[in-house]
Amino acid sequence: MFLNSKILGHGYFLPEKILKNNDFLKFVETSDEWIFSRTGIKQRHIAKKNELTSDLAIKASVNALKSANLNSKDIDCVILATTTPDNTFPSTATKVQTKLGMRNISAFDIQAVCSGFIYSIQIADSLIKCKKAENVLVIGAETLSKIVDWEDRRTCVLFGDGAGAVILGPTEKNEGILSTKLYSDGAWHESLYSDGGPSKNQMVGKIRMNGQDIFKQAVNKLSEATFEALDDCKLNIKDVSWFIPHQANQRIITSTAKKIGISEEKTISTVKFHANTSAASIPLALSSSIDDGKIKKDNILALCAIGGGLTWGSCILRI
């Protein structure tokens, strides 16, 4: 019997506080026009000082459990993709596990920056296919506002906080995760990184980025990864109902969609309202679009992301 893994439920959570573009005028030299014309972003959600990544992840997970009509005892594994863990150790996933009342199951974090959710999906899919787990909670959660340099107008306007979650479970039908592809190339380390770390300087560090490098690499790598994942499951771009790329900025989203030959009408973009939420980006866009009624049963979705490392990857799934 061949197993696929499919999405049984989904959920997301955004912090209450909203920071609009004009709010930046109080502390950096910028404008709404400057930000929006370059990024497509109008606002981002910002976590409170005492609101942790685990708090956002838990709320998204509770919504995913409700959506799947499951409870905590039904989950066999928790995988949390994040760049902003609560602590250096232990993993934030174990905090989520405990708060949700899950005992004696595996729980761990994945660090692949903005590609973390795609990496986590492949791991969860593999666990289900080899029957090491039945129902896996996969979360992308970030509080990036806590590691941005609020004096650097090139980066502080780009990022936001949020969390999205899905529950994957087994199916014998031709649905769910049809293909995933993962890649990395450490030669591009200096293009997007944190300037701190426990081993390097015993600091958390701030986000540093070469935007031109990222743009040049993103469009090519995202389009190539998407085509390779489609080839793996013998589909082409015409079969795709919705394209959901990492919500880094609107220019990358638009340029990648154009390169792979999919229309703007079939491209999901939430960057205007969420900004770049790194590992939370795709599950946020996915879950909110299902709730909005855009994404429907049997739709074929093409997901792709690129982040610091560089890491990148793609996923084709039938919802």
KOLKOLMAR-32628 format. One record per residue (C-alpha): residue in three letters; x negated, y negated, z negated. Coordinates in steps of 0.5 Angstrom, whole numbers, always signed. Layout:
BEGIN
<pt><r>ALA</r><c1>X</c1><c2>Y</c2><c3>Z</c3></pt>
...
//
This chain:
BEGIN
<pt><r>MET</r><c1>+0</c1><c2>+0</c2><c3>+0</c3></pt>
<pt><r>PHE</r><c1>-3</c1><c2>-7</c2><c3>+2</c3></pt>
<pt><r>LEU</r><c1>-2</c1><c2>-13</c2><c3>-2</c3></pt>
<pt><r>ASN</r><c1>-1</c1><c2>-20</c2><c3>-1</c3></pt>
<pt><r>SER</r><c1>-1</c1><c2>-25</c2><c3>-6</c3></pt>
<pt><r>LYS</r><c1>+5</c1><c2>-31</c2><c3>-5</c3></pt>
<pt><r>ILE</r><c1>+7</c1><c2>-37</c2><c3>-9</c3></pt>
<pt><r>LEU</r><c1>+12</c1><c2>-35</c2><c3>-14</c3></pt>
<pt><r>GLY</r><c1>+13</c1><c2>-42</c2><c3>-17</c3></pt>
<pt><r>HIS</r><c1>+10</c1><c2>-49</c2><c3>-17</c3></pt>
<pt><r>GLY</r><c1>+9</c1><c2>-55</c2><c3>-22</c3></pt>
<pt><r>TYR</r><c1>+6</c1><c2>-62</c2><c3>-22</c3></pt>
<pt><r>PHE</r><c1>+5</c1><c2>-67</c2><c3>-27</c3></pt>
<pt><r>LEU</r><c1>+3</c1><c2>-74</c2><c3>-27</c3></pt>
<pt><r>PRO</r><c1>+1</c1><c2>-79</c2><c3>-33</c3></pt>
<pt><r>GLU</r><c1>+6</c1><c2>-85</c2><c3>-34</c3></pt>
<pt><r>LYS</r><c1>+1</c1><c2>-90</c2><c3>-33</c3></pt>
<pt><r>ILE</r><c1>+0</c1><c2>-93</c2><c3>-26</c3></pt>
<pt><r>LEU</r><c1>-5</c1><c2>-98</c2><c3>-24</c3></pt>
<pt><r>LYS</r><c1>-3</c1><c2>-101</c2><c3>-18</c3></pt>
<pt><r>ASN</r><c1>-9</c1><c2>-105</c2><c3>-13</c3></pt>
<pt><r>ASN</r><c1>-7</c1><c2>-112</c2><c3>-15</c3></pt>
<pt><r>ASP</r><c1>-9</c1><c2>-109</c2><c3>-22</c3></pt>
<pt><r>PHE</r><c1>-16</c1><c2>-109</c2><c3>-20</c3></pt>
<pt><r>LEU</r><c1>-17</c1><c2>-116</c2><c3>-19</c3></pt>
<pt><r>LYS</r><c1>-18</c1><c2>-117</c2><c3>-27</c3></pt>
<pt><r>PHE</r><c1>-24</c1><c2>-113</c2><c3>-27</c3></pt>
<pt><r>VAL</r><c1>-27</c1><c2>-113</c2><c3>-20</c3></pt>
<pt><r>GLU</r><c1>-28</c1><c2>-117</c2><c3>-13</c3></pt>
<pt><r>THR</r><c1>-23</c1><c2>-114</c2><c3>-9</c3></pt>
<pt><r>SER</r><c1>-16</c1><c2>-114</c2><c3>-6</c3></pt>
<pt><r>ASP</r><c1>-10</c1><c2>-110</c2><c3>-5</c3></pt>
<pt><r>GLU</r><c1>-11</c1><c2>-111</c2><c3>+3</c3></pt>
<pt><r>TRP</r><c1>-18</c1><c2>-109</c2><c3>+2</c3></pt>
<pt><r>ILE</r><c1>-17</c1><c2>-103</c2><c3>-1</c3></pt>
<pt><r>PHE</r><c1>-11</c1><c2>-101</c2><c3>+3</c3></pt>
<pt><r>SER</r><c1>-14</c1><c2>-102</c2><c3>+9</c3></pt>
<pt><r>ARG</r><c1>-20</c1><c2>-98</c2><c3>+8</c3></pt>
<pt><r>THR</r><c1>-16</c1><c2>-92</c2><c3>+4</c3></pt>
<pt><r>GLY</r><c1>-9</c1><c2>-92</c2><c3>+5</c3></pt>
<pt><r>ILE</r><c1>-8</c1><c2>-92</c2><c3>-3</c3></pt>
<pt><r>LYS</r><c1>-3</c1><c2>-97</c2><c3>-6</c3></pt>
<pt><r>GLN</r><c1>-3</c1><c2>-94</c2><c3>-13</c3></pt>
<pt><r>ARG</r><c1>-6</c1><c2>-88</c2><c3>-18</c3></pt>
<pt><r>HIS</r><c1>-4</c1><c2>-85</c2><c3>-24</c3></pt>
<pt><r>ILE</r><c1>-8</c1><c2>-86</c2><c3>-30</c3></pt>
<pt><r>ALA</r><c1>-9</c1><c2>-82</c2><c3>-37</c3></pt>
<pt><r>LYS</r><c1>-8</c1><c2>-85</c2><c3>-43</c3></pt>
<pt><r>LYS</r><c1>-15</c1><c2>-85</c2><c3>-48</c3></pt>
<pt><r>ASN</r><c1>-12</c1><c2>-79</c2><c3>-52</c3></pt>
<pt><r>GLU</r><c1>-9</c1><c2>-75</c2><c3>-46</c3></pt>
<pt><r>LEU</r><c1>-14</c1><c2>-70</c2><c3>-44</c3></pt>
<pt><r>THR</r><c1>-15</c1><c2>-66</c2><c3>-38</c3></pt>
<pt><r>SER</r><c1>-12</c1><c2>-60</c2><c3>-41</c3></pt>
<pt><r>ASP</r><c1>-6</c1><c2>-64</c2><c3>-43</c3></pt>
<pt><r>LEU</r><c1>-4</c1><c2>-65</c2><c3>-36</c3></pt>
<pt><r>ALA</r><c1>-6</c1><c2>-58</c2><c3>-34</c3></pt>
<pt><r>ILE</r><c1>-1</c1><c2>-55</c2><c3>-39</c3></pt>
<pt><r>LYS</r><c1>+5</c1><c2>-60</c2><c3>-37</c3></pt>
<pt><r>ALA</r><c1>+4</c1><c2>-58</c2><c3>-30</c3></pt>
<pt><r>SER</r><c1>+4</c1><c2>-50</c2><c3>-32</c3></pt>
<pt><r>VAL</r><c1>+10</c1><c2>-51</c2><c3>-36</c3></pt>
<pt><r>ASN</r><c1>+13</c1><c2>-53</c2><c3>-30</c3></pt>
<pt><r>ALA</r><c1>+10</c1><c2>-48</c2><c3>-25</c3></pt>
<pt><r>LEU</r><c1>+13</c1><c2>-42</c2><c3>-30</c3></pt>
<pt><r>LYS</r><c1>+20</c1><c2>-45</c2><c3>-30</c3></pt>
<pt><r>SER</r><c1>+20</c1><c2>-45</c2><c3>-23</c3></pt>
<pt><r>ALA</r><c1>+18</c1><c2>-38</c2><c3>-22</c3></pt>
<pt><r>ASN</r><c1>+23</c1><c2>-36</c2><c3>-28</c3></pt>
<pt><r>LEU</r><c1>+17</c1><c2>-33</c2><c3>-32</c3></pt>
<pt><r>ASN</r><c1>+14</c1><c2>-34</c2><c3>-39</c3></pt>
<pt><r>SER</r><c1>+7</c1><c2>-34</c2><c3>-41</c3></pt>
<pt><r>LYS</r><c1>+7</c1><c2>-26</c2><c3>-43</c3></pt>
<pt><r>ASP</r><c1>+8</c1><c2>-25</c2><c3>-35</c3></pt>
<pt><r>ILE</r><c1>+1</c1><c2>-28</c2><c3>-34</c3></pt>
<pt><r>ASP</r><c1>-5</c1><c2>-24</c2><c3>-33</c3></pt>
<pt><r>CYS</r><c1>-10</c1><c2>-29</c2><c3>-32</c3></pt>
<pt><r>VAL</r><c1>-11</c1><c2>-37</c2><c3>-32</c3></pt>
<pt><r>ILE</r><c1>-16</c1><c2>-40</c2><c3>-27</c3></pt>
<pt><r>LEU</r><c1>-17</c1><c2>-48</c2><c3>-28</c3></pt>
<pt><r>ALA</r><c1>-20</c1><c2>-52</c2><c3>-22</c3></pt>
<pt><r>THR</r><c1>-23</c1><c2>-58</c2><c3>-25</c3></pt>
<pt><r>THR</r><c1>-29</c1><c2>-63</c2><c3>-25</c3></pt>
<pt><r>THR</r><c1>-27</c1><c2>-67</c2><c3>-32</c3></pt>
<pt><r>PRO</r><c1>-26</c1><c2>-61</c2><c3>-37</c3></pt>
<pt><r>ASP</r><c1>-24</c1><c2>-63</c2><c3>-44</c3></pt>
<pt><r>ASN</r><c1>-31</c1><c2>-61</c2><c3>-47</c3></pt>
<pt><r>THR</r><c1>-38</c1><c2>-58</c2><c3>-44</c3></pt>
<pt><r>PHE</r><c1>-36</c1><c2>-51</c2><c3>-47</c3></pt>
<pt><r>PRO</r><c1>-31</c1><c2>-48</c2><c3>-48</c3></pt>
<pt><r>SER</r><c1>-27</c1><c2>-48</c2><c3>-41</c3></pt>
<pt><r>THR</r><c1>-21</c1><c2>-52</c2><c3>-41</c3></pt>
<pt><r>ALA</r><c1>-17</c1><c2>-46</c2><c3>-38</c3></pt>
<pt><r>THR</r><c1>-18</c1><c2>-43</c2><c3>-45</c3></pt>
<pt><r>LYS</r><c1>-15</c1><c2>-49</c2><c3>-48</c3></pt>
<pt><r>VAL</r><c1>-9</c1><c2>-48</c2><c3>-43</c3></pt>
<pt><r>GLN</r><c1>-8</c1><c2>-41</c2><c3>-45</c3></pt>
<pt><r>THR</r><c1>-8</c1><c2>-42</c2><c3>-52</c3></pt>
<pt><r>LYS</r><c1>-3</c1><c2>-48</c2><c3>-52</c3></pt>
<pt><r>LEU</r><c1>+1</c1><c2>-44</c2><c3>-47</c3></pt>
<pt><r>GLY</r><c1>+1</c1><c2>-38</c2><c3>-52</c3></pt>
<pt><r>MET</r><c1>-2</c1><c2>-33</c2><c3>-48</c3></pt>
<pt><r>ARG</r><c1>-7</c1><c2>-28</c2><c3>-51</c3></pt>
<pt><r>ASN</r><c1>-12</c1><c2>-23</c2><c3>-49</c3></pt>
<pt><r>ILE</r><c1>-12</c1><c2>-25</c2><c3>-42</c3></pt>
<pt><r>SER</r><c1>-18</c1><c2>-28</c2><c3>-38</c3></pt>
<pt><r>ALA</r><c1>-18</c1><c2>-35</c2><c3>-37</c3></pt>
<pt><r>PHE</r><c1>-24</c1><c2>-39</c2><c3>-34</c3></pt>
<pt><r>ASP</r><c1>-26</c1><c2>-46</c2><c3>-30</c3></pt>
<pt><r>ILE</r><c1>-28</c1><c2>-47</c2><c3>-23</c3></pt>
<pt><r>GLN</r><c1>-33</c1><c2>-52</c2><c3>-21</c3></pt>
<pt><r>ALA</r><c1>-32</c1><c2>-54</c2><c3>-14</c3></pt>
<pt><r>VAL</r><c1>-30</c1><c2>-61</c2><c3>-15</c3></pt>
<pt><r>CYS</r><c1>-25</c1><c2>-63</c2><c3>-9</c3></pt>
<pt><r>SER</r><c1>-25</c1><c2>-56</c2><c3>-6</c3></pt>
<pt><r>GLY</r><c1>-24</c1><c2>-53</c2><c3>-13</c3></pt>
<pt><r>PHE</r><c1>-16</c1><c2>-51</c2><c3>-12</c3></pt>
<pt><r>ILE</r><c1>-18</c1><c2>-47</c2><c3>-5</c3></pt>
<pt><r>TYR</r><c1>-24</c1><c2>-43</c2><c3>-9</c3></pt>
<pt><r>SER</r><c1>-19</c1><c2>-42</c2><c3>-14</c3></pt>
<pt><r>ILE</r><c1>-14</c1><c2>-39</c2><c3>-10</c3></pt>
<pt><r>GLN</r><c1>-18</c1><c2>-34</c2><c3>-6</c3></pt>
<pt><r>ILE</r><c1>-21</c1><c2>-32</c2><c3>-13</c3></pt>
<pt><r>ALA</r><c1>-13</c1><c2>-31</c2><c3>-15</c3></pt>
<pt><r>ASP</r><c1>-12</c1><c2>-27</c2><c3>-9</c3></pt>
<pt><r>SER</r><c1>-17</c1><c2>-23</c2><c3>-9</c3></pt>
<pt><r>LEU</r><c1>-16</c1><c2>-21</c2><c3>-16</c3></pt>
<pt><r>ILE</r><c1>-8</c1><c2>-19</c2><c3>-14</c3></pt>
<pt><r>LYS</r><c1>-11</c1><c2>-15</c2><c3>-8</c3></pt>
<pt><r>CYS</r><c1>-15</c1><c2>-11</c2><c3>-12</c3></pt>
<pt><r>LYS</r><c1>-10</c1><c2>-10</c2><c3>-17</c3></pt>
<pt><r>LYS</r><c1>-14</c1><c2>-13</c2><c3>-23</c3></pt>
<pt><r>ALA</r><c1>-9</c1><c2>-18</c2><c3>-24</c3></pt>
<pt><r>GLU</r><c1>-1</c1><c2>-18</c2><c3>-22</c3></pt>
<pt><r>ASN</r><c1>+1</c1><c2>-26</c2><c3>-24</c3></pt>
<pt><r>VAL</r><c1>-4</c1><c2>-31</c2><c3>-24</c3></pt>
<pt><r>LEU</r><c1>-4</c1><c2>-38</c2><c3>-26</c3></pt>
<pt><r>VAL</r><c1>-8</c1><c2>-43</c2><c3>-22</c3></pt>
<pt><r>ILE</r><c1>-9</c1><c2>-50</c2><c3>-24</c3></pt>
<pt><r>GLY</r><c1>-12</c1><c2>-56</c2><c3>-21</c3></pt>
<pt><r>ALA</r><c1>-13</c1><c2>-62</c2><c3>-26</c3></pt>
<pt><r>GLU</r><c1>-17</c1><c2>-68</c2><c3>-27</c3></pt>
<pt><r>THR</r><c1>-18</c1><c2>-74</c2><c3>-31</c3></pt>
<pt><r>LEU</r><c1>-23</c1><c2>-78</c2><c3>-26</c3></pt>
<pt><r>SER</r><c1>-21</c1><c2>-84</c2><c3>-29</c3></pt>
<pt><r>LYS</r><c1>-26</c1><c2>-82</c2><c3>-35</c3></pt>
<pt><r>ILE</r><c1>-32</c1><c2>-82</c2><c3>-30</c3></pt>
<pt><r>VAL</r><c1>-31</c1><c2>-87</c2><c3>-25</c3></pt>
<pt><r>ASP</r><c1>-35</c1><c2>-93</c2><c3>-26</c3></pt>
<pt><r>TRP</r><c1>-30</c1><c2>-99</c2><c3>-27</c3></pt>
<pt><r>GLU</r><c1>-35</c1><c2>-104</c2><c3>-24</c3></pt>
<pt><r>ASP</r><c1>-36</c1><c2>-101</c2><c3>-18</c3></pt>
<pt><r>ARG</r><c1>-31</c1><c2>-103</c2><c3>-13</c3></pt>
<pt><r>ARG</r><c1>-33</c1><c2>-98</c2><c3>-8</c3></pt>
<pt><r>THR</r><c1>-31</c1><c2>-92</c2><c3>-12</c3></pt>
<pt><r>CYS</r><c1>-27</c1><c2>-94</c2><c3>-18</c3></pt>
<pt><r>VAL</r><c1>-21</c1><c2>-96</c2><c3>-13</c3></pt>
<pt><r>LEU</r><c1>-21</c1><c2>-89</c2><c3>-10</c3></pt>
<pt><r>PHE</r><c1>-19</c1><c2>-84</c2><c3>-16</c3></pt>
<pt><r>GLY</r><c1>-13</c1><c2>-82</c2><c3>-20</c3></pt>
<pt><r>ASP</r><c1>-11</c1><c2>-77</c2><c3>-25</c3></pt>
<pt><r>GLY</r><c1>-6</c1><c2>-71</c2><c3>-25</c3></pt>
<pt><r>ALA</r><c1>-5</c1><c2>-64</c2><c3>-25</c3></pt>
<pt><r>GLY</r><c1>-2</c1><c2>-59</c2><c3>-20</c3></pt>
<pt><r>ALA</r><c1>-1</c1><c2>-51</c2><c3>-21</c3></pt>
<pt><r>VAL</r><c1>+2</c1><c2>-45</c2><c3>-18</c3></pt>
<pt><r>ILE</r><c1>+3</c1><c2>-38</c2><c3>-20</c3></pt>
<pt><r>LEU</r><c1>+1</c1><c2>-33</c2><c3>-15</c3></pt>
<pt><r>GLY</r><c1>+4</c1><c2>-26</c2><c3>-15</c3></pt>
<pt><r>PRO</r><c1>+4</c1><c2>-19</c2><c3>-11</c3></pt>
<pt><r>THR</r><c1>+8</c1><c2>-18</c2><c3>-5</c3></pt>
<pt><r>GLU</r><c1>+8</c1><c2>-12</c2><c3>+0</c3></pt>
<pt><r>LYS</r><c1>+11</c1><c2>-17</c2><c3>+6</c3></pt>
<pt><r>ASN</r><c1>+7</c1><c2>-21</c2><c3>+11</c3></pt>
<pt><r>GLU</r><c1>+8</c1><c2>-28</c2><c3>+7</c3></pt>
<pt><r>GLY</r><c1>+4</c1><c2>-31</c2><c3>+2</c3></pt>
<pt><r>ILE</r><c1>-4</c1><c2>-32</c2><c3>+2</c3></pt>
<pt><r>LEU</r><c1>-6</c1><c2>-30</c2><c3>+10</c3></pt>
<pt><r>SER</r><c1>-13</c1><c2>-33</c2><c3>+10</c3></pt>
<pt><r>THR</r><c1>-18</c1><c2>-37</c2><c3>+6</c3></pt>
<pt><r>LYS</r><c1>-25</c1><c2>-39</c2><c3>+8</c3></pt>
<pt><r>LEU</r><c1>-30</c1><c2>-42</c2><c3>+3</c3></pt>
<pt><r>TYR</r><c1>-37</c1><c2>-46</c2><c3>+4</c3></pt>
<pt><r>SER</r><c1>-42</c1><c2>-50</c2><c3>+1</c3></pt>
<pt><r>ASP</r><c1>-48</c1><c2>-54</c2><c3>+3</c3></pt>
<pt><r>GLY</r><c1>-52</c1><c2>-56</c2><c3>-3</c3></pt>
<pt><r>ALA</r><c1>-57</c1><c2>-61</c2><c3>+2</c3></pt>
<pt><r>TRP</r><c1>-51</c1><c2>-66</c2><c3>+2</c3></pt>
<pt><r>HIS</r><c1>-52</c1><c2>-66</c2><c3>-6</c3></pt>
<pt><r>GLU</r><c1>-53</c1><c2>-74</c2><c3>-6</c3></pt>
<pt><r>SER</r><c1>-47</c1><c2>-76</c2><c3>-2</c3></pt>
<pt><r>LEU</r><c1>-42</c1><c2>-75</c2><c3>-8</c3></pt>
<pt><r>TYR</r><c1>-45</c1><c2>-73</c2><c3>-15</c3></pt>
<pt><r>SER</r><c1>-44</c1><c2>-75</c2><c3>-22</c3></pt>
<pt><r>ASP</r><c1>-51</c1><c2>-78</c2><c3>-24</c3></pt>
<pt><r>GLY</r><c1>-50</c1><c2>-75</c2><c3>-31</c3></pt>
<pt><r>GLY</r><c1>-50</c1><c2>-68</c2><c3>-34</c3></pt>
<pt><r>PRO</r><c1>-52</c1><c2>-64</c2><c3>-40</c3></pt>
<pt><r>SER</r><c1>-59</c1><c2>-61</c2><c3>-38</c3></pt>
<pt><r>LYS</r><c1>-61</c1><c2>-68</c2><c3>-34</c3></pt>
<pt><r>ASN</r><c1>-60</c1><c2>-73</c2><c3>-39</c3></pt>
<pt><r>GLN</r><c1>-55</c1><c2>-71</c2><c3>-44</c3></pt>
<pt><r>MET</r><c1>-49</c1><c2>-75</c2><c3>-41</c3></pt>
<pt><r>VAL</r><c1>-43</c1><c2>-74</c2><c3>-37</c3></pt>
<pt><r>GLY</r><c1>-45</c1><c2>-79</c2><c3>-32</c3></pt>
<pt><r>LYS</r><c1>-41</c1><c2>-83</c2><c3>-27</c3></pt>
<pt><r>ILE</r><c1>-38</c1><c2>-82</c2><c3>-20</c3></pt>
<pt><r>ARG</r><c1>-43</c1><c2>-84</c2><c3>-14</c3></pt>
<pt><r>MET</r><c1>-42</c1><c2>-83</c2><c3>-7</c3></pt>
<pt><r>ASN</r><c1>-44</c1><c2>-85</c2><c3>+0</c3></pt>
<pt><r>GLY</r><c1>-37</c1><c2>-86</c2><c3>+3</c3></pt>
<pt><r>GLN</r><c1>-40</c1><c2>-86</c2><c3>+11</c3></pt>
<pt><r>ASP</r><c1>-44</c1><c2>-79</c2><c3>+9</c3></pt>
<pt><r>ILE</r><c1>-37</c1><c2>-76</c2><c3>+7</c3></pt>
<pt><r>PHE</r><c1>-33</c1><c2>-79</c2><c3>+12</c3></pt>
<pt><r>LYS</r><c1>-37</c1><c2>-76</c2><c3>+18</c3></pt>
<pt><r>GLN</r><c1>-38</c1><c2>-69</c2><c3>+14</c3></pt>
<pt><r>ALA</r><c1>-31</c1><c2>-68</c2><c3>+12</c3></pt>
<pt><r>VAL</r><c1>-27</c1><c2>-69</c2><c3>+19</c3></pt>
<pt><r>ASN</r><c1>-32</c1><c2>-64</c2><c3>+22</c3></pt>
<pt><r>LYS</r><c1>-32</c1><c2>-59</c2><c3>+17</c3></pt>
<pt><r>LEU</r><c1>-25</c1><c2>-59</c2><c3>+15</c3></pt>
<pt><r>SER</r><c1>-22</c1><c2>-58</c2><c3>+22</c3></pt>
<pt><r>GLU</r><c1>-27</c1><c2>-52</c2><c3>+23</c3></pt>
<pt><r>ALA</r><c1>-25</c1><c2>-49</c2><c3>+17</c3></pt>
<pt><r>THR</r><c1>-18</c1><c2>-49</c2><c3>+19</c3></pt>
<pt><r>PHE</r><c1>-19</c1><c2>-46</c2><c3>+26</c3></pt>
<pt><r>GLU</r><c1>-23</c1><c2>-41</c2><c3>+23</c3></pt>
<pt><r>ALA</r><c1>-18</c1><c2>-39</c2><c3>+17</c3></pt>
<pt><r>LEU</r><c1>-12</c1><c2>-39</c2><c3>+23</c3></pt>
<pt><r>ASP</r><c1>-17</c1><c2>-35</c2><c3>+27</c3></pt>
<pt><r>ASP</r><c1>-17</c1><c2>-30</c2><c3>+21</c3></pt>
<pt><r>CYS</r><c1>-10</c1><c2>-29</c2><c3>+21</c3></pt>
<pt><r>LYS</r><c1>-9</c1><c2>-29</c2><c3>+29</c3></pt>
<pt><r>LEU</r><c1>-5</c1><c2>-36</c2><c3>+29</c3></pt>
<pt><r>ASN</r><c1>-6</c1><c2>-42</c2><c3>+32</c3></pt>
<pt><r>ILE</r><c1>-5</c1><c2>-50</c2><c3>+30</c3></pt>
<pt><r>LYS</r><c1>+2</c1><c2>-49</c2><c3>+34</c3></pt>
<pt><r>ASP</r><c1>+4</c1><c2>-44</c2><c3>+28</c3></pt>
<pt><r>VAL</r><c1>+3</c1><c2>-49</c2><c3>+23</c3></pt>
<pt><r>SER</r><c1>+9</c1><c2>-52</c2><c3>+20</c3></pt>
<pt><r>TRP</r><c1>+5</c1><c2>-57</c2><c3>+15</c3></pt>
<pt><r>PHE</r><c1>-2</c1><c2>-59</c2><c3>+14</c3></pt>
<pt><r>ILE</r><c1>-4</c1><c2>-61</c2><c3>+7</c3></pt>
<pt><r>PRO</r><c1>-11</c1><c2>-63</c2><c3>+7</c3></pt>
<pt><r>HIS</r><c1>-15</c1><c2>-66</c2><c3>+1</c3></pt>
<pt><r>GLN</r><c1>-12</c1><c2>-73</c2><c3>-1</c3></pt>
<pt><r>ALA</r><c1>-19</c1><c2>-77</c2><c3>-1</c3></pt>
<pt><r>ASN</r><c1>-17</c1><c2>-82</c2><c3>+3</c3></pt>
<pt><r>GLN</r><c1>-12</c1><c2>-84</c2><c3>+9</c3></pt>
<pt><r>ARG</r><c1>-17</c1><c2>-85</c2><c3>+14</c3></pt>
<pt><r>ILE</r><c1>-20</c1><c2>-78</c2><c3>+13</c3></pt>
<pt><r>ILE</r><c1>-13</c1><c2>-75</c2><c3>+13</c3></pt>
<pt><r>THR</r><c1>-11</c1><c2>-78</c2><c3>+20</c3></pt>
<pt><r>SER</r><c1>-18</c1><c2>-77</c2><c3>+23</c3></pt>
<pt><r>THR</r><c1>-18</c1><c2>-69</c2><c3>+21</c3></pt>
<pt><r>ALA</r><c1>-10</c1><c2>-68</c2><c3>+23</c3></pt>
<pt><r>LYS</r><c1>-12</c1><c2>-71</c2><c3>+30</c3></pt>
<pt><r>LYS</r><c1>-18</c1><c2>-67</c2><c3>+31</c3></pt>
<pt><r>ILE</r><c1>-14</c1><c2>-61</c2><c3>+30</c3></pt>
<pt><r>GLY</r><c1>-9</c1><c2>-63</c2><c3>+34</c3></pt>
<pt><r>ILE</r><c1>-3</c1><c2>-63</c2><c3>+29</c3></pt>
<pt><r>SER</r><c1>+2</c1><c2>-69</c2><c3>+29</c3></pt>
<pt><r>GLU</r><c1>+3</c1><c2>-74</c2><c3>+23</c3></pt>
<pt><r>GLU</r><c1>+10</c1><c2>-72</c2><c3>+22</c3></pt>
<pt><r>LYS</r><c1>+7</c1><c2>-65</c2><c3>+20</c3></pt>
<pt><r>THR</r><c1>+2</c1><c2>-68</c2><c3>+16</c3></pt>
<pt><r>ILE</r><c1>+3</c1><c2>-68</c2><c3>+8</c3></pt>
<pt><r>SER</r><c1>+0</c1><c2>-75</c2><c3>+5</c3></pt>
<pt><r>THR</r><c1>+1</c1><c2>-77</c2><c3>-2</c3></pt>
<pt><r>VAL</r><c1>-6</c1><c2>-81</c2><c3>-2</c3></pt>
<pt><r>LYS</r><c1>-2</c1><c2>-87</c2><c3>-2</c3></pt>
<pt><r>PHE</r><c1>+1</c1><c2>-86</c2><c3>-9</c3></pt>
<pt><r>HIS</r><c1>-4</c1><c2>-81</c2><c3>-12</c3></pt>
<pt><r>ALA</r><c1>-10</c1><c2>-83</c2><c3>-10</c3></pt>
<pt><r>ASN</r><c1>-16</c1><c2>-78</c2><c3>-10</c3></pt>
<pt><r>THR</r><c1>-15</c1><c2>-73</c2><c3>-15</c3></pt>
<pt><r>SER</r><c1>-20</c1><c2>-68</c2><c3>-13</c3></pt>
<pt><r>ALA</r><c1>-18</c1><c2>-61</c2><c3>-15</c3></pt>
<pt><r>ALA</r><c1>-11</c1><c2>-63</c2><c3>-17</c3></pt>
<pt><r>SER</r><c1>-10</c1><c2>-66</c2><c3>-10</c3></pt>
<pt><r>ILE</r><c1>-7</c1><c2>-61</c2><c3>-6</c3></pt>
<pt><r>PRO</r><c1>-3</c1><c2>-57</c2><c3>-11</c3></pt>
<pt><r>LEU</r><c1>+0</c1><c2>-64</c2><c3>-13</c3></pt>
<pt><r>ALA</r><c1>+1</c1><c2>-65</c2><c3>-5</c3></pt>
<pt><r>LEU</r><c1>+4</c1><c2>-58</c2><c3>-5</c3></pt>
<pt><r>SER</r><c1>+9</c1><c2>-58</c2><c3>-11</c3></pt>
<pt><r>SER</r><c1>+11</c1><c2>-65</c2><c3>-10</c3></pt>
<pt><r>SER</r><c1>+13</c1><c2>-64</c2><c3>-3</c3></pt>
<pt><r>ILE</r><c1>+17</c1><c2>-57</c2><c3>-4</c3></pt>
<pt><r>ASP</r><c1>+21</c1><c2>-61</c2><c3>-10</c3></pt>
<pt><r>ASP</r><c1>+22</c1><c2>-67</c2><c3>-4</c3></pt>
<pt><r>GLY</r><c1>+25</c1><c2>-61</c2><c3>+0</c3></pt>
<pt><r>LYS</r><c1>+20</c1><c2>-62</c2><c3>+6</c3></pt>
<pt><r>ILE</r><c1>+17</c1><c2>-55</c2><c3>+5</c3></pt>
<pt><r>LYS</r><c1>+22</c1><c2>-50</c2><c3>+6</c3></pt>
<pt><r>LYS</r><c1>+22</c1><c2>-42</c2><c3>+5</c3></pt>
<pt><r>ASP</r><c1>+18</c1><c2>-39</c2><c3>+11</c3></pt>
<pt><r>ASN</r><c1>+14</c1><c2>-45</c2><c3>+13</c3></pt>
<pt><r>ILE</r><c1>+7</c1><c2>-44</c2><c3>+15</c3></pt>
<pt><r>LEU</r><c1>+2</c1><c2>-48</c2><c3>+11</c3></pt>
<pt><r>ALA</r><c1>-5</c1><c2>-50</c2><c3>+13</c3></pt>
<pt><r>LEU</r><c1>-9</c1><c2>-53</c2><c3>+7</c3></pt>
<pt><r>CYS</r><c1>-16</c1><c2>-55</c2><c3>+7</c3></pt>
<pt><r>ALA</r><c1>-21</c1><c2>-59</c2><c3>+2</c3></pt>
<pt><r>ILE</r><c1>-28</c1><c2>-62</c2><c3>+2</c3></pt>
<pt><r>GLY</r><c1>-32</c1><c2>-64</c2><c3>-4</c3></pt>
<pt><r>GLY</r><c1>-38</c1><c2>-66</c2><c3>-8</c3></pt>
<pt><r>GLY</r><c1>-44</c1><c2>-60</c2><c3>-7</c3></pt>
<pt><r>LEU</r><c1>-42</c1><c2>-61</c2><c3>-1</c3></pt>
<pt><r>THR</r><c1>-36</c1><c2>-55</c2><c3>-2</c3></pt>
<pt><r>TRP</r><c1>-31</c1><c2>-54</c2><c3>+3</c3></pt>
<pt><r>GLY</r><c1>-25</c1><c2>-49</c2><c3>+5</c3></pt>
<pt><r>SER</r><c1>-19</c1><c2>-48</c2><c3>+8</c3></pt>
<pt><r>CYS</r><c1>-13</c1><c2>-43</c2><c3>+6</c3></pt>
<pt><r>ILE</r><c1>-7</c1><c2>-41</c2><c3>+11</c3></pt>
<pt><r>LEU</r><c1>-1</c1><c2>-39</c2><c3>+7</c3></pt>
<pt><r>ARG</r><c1>+7</c1><c2>-37</c2><c3>+9</c3></pt>
<pt><r>ILE</r><c1>+11</c1><c2>-40</c2><c3>+3</c3></pt>
//
